[in-house]
């Protein structure tokens, strides 16, 4: 079955950086587009970033464009989210999910605060 394990979250000051990882298994990772979502307290889960299977297409939610970069390692089935210039409004639990599947991991908490 699909398994997704997110990691790399933590507490960071505004302007700081974090890199999230998502270890994926149970499906053909190298042929599947992947997405990052996030859910802030009291809000609905929202789309953050998409990266195609062959890394030839990416797109981002407007508020993170230019600050976040989605990457992937198809050899080791790992999805990454490099987050720079973090803002307090980026505080949320971050999730990865395969495109077209309703499969979710436990998420990883990112808190941006001074």
N, C-alpha and C positions, 0 to 999 in steps of 0.2 A: 504494500500500500504506500501511498505518498507520505513521505516524512520530510518535514522542514524544520530545521533547527537554527533559529536566529541567535546571534551573539554580537558582542562588541559595544553594547550600549553602556551608558554611564552618566555621571554628572560632569558637565563641562561648563566653563564660563562663556558668556557671550563673546563671539568672535573666534572661538576655539574650533577644533576639528575632531571628528570621530570617523572611524571606518567600521561599518556594520558588515557582518558576514551572514550568509544563509547557506547551510549545508543541506543539500537536497538529495533525495533518493526515492526509489519506487516508481520512477517514470523516466522517459527518455529526455534527460535534462538537455543534452546537446542539440536537440531538435525542437525545443520548446521555448517560446518567449517567456520572459519572467518579469514580474512586477513587484514593486515595493508599494506598500500602503502604510498609513499611520493612523492612529486613533488617539486624540487628545482627550483628557478628562471631560466628560459631559458632552462630547461631540461624536458625530458619526465617523466611521472609518473613511479615510479619503485616499485617493490615488496620489502617489508621489512620483514614481518613475517606472518606465518600461524599457527593457532592453531585448532586442530580438535574439533569436537563437545564435546567429552568426555575428552578432555585435555590429551589424551593418545598419541598424536603425535603433535610435533611442529617442524617447521624448519624456518631458518632465512637466510636472505641475508648475504653473507660472511662478509661484512664490519661491520655488527652489531652483529654478533655471539659472545656470551660471554659478551656483554654489554647490550643488550636488552632482555627482557623477555615478551612474550605474555601470558596473563592469561585471564580467563573469569569467570563470575558469572552467571551460567545458571538459578539461581533462580530469579535474578533481570534483566536478559537480558543485561548484561553489559560486554563489552570487554575492556581489559586494555593493555597498553603497558608501562612497566616499562623500563625507559631508564637511564642507568648509564654511567659515564665517557663520557659525551657528547663531541663531537668534532665540530668545525666550519662546517665541511662538512655534519653534520647531519641537518643543517639548511634547512627547507623545510616546506611545508604544508603537514600535515599527515592526511590520510583518512582511514577509515575502510570500509570493504565491505564483504558481504556474499560470500562464495565460490560458483562459478557457476552463480552468478547474476551480471548484470551490473547495480548495484545500488550504489550510492555514497551520502555521506553527504556533508556538506559545508567545512569540514576539520578544522583543528586547526593548527595555525602557531607556529612553534618551531624555535627560533633563538638562536644560540650558538655564543656568541661573548663576548670579554672582553671590 
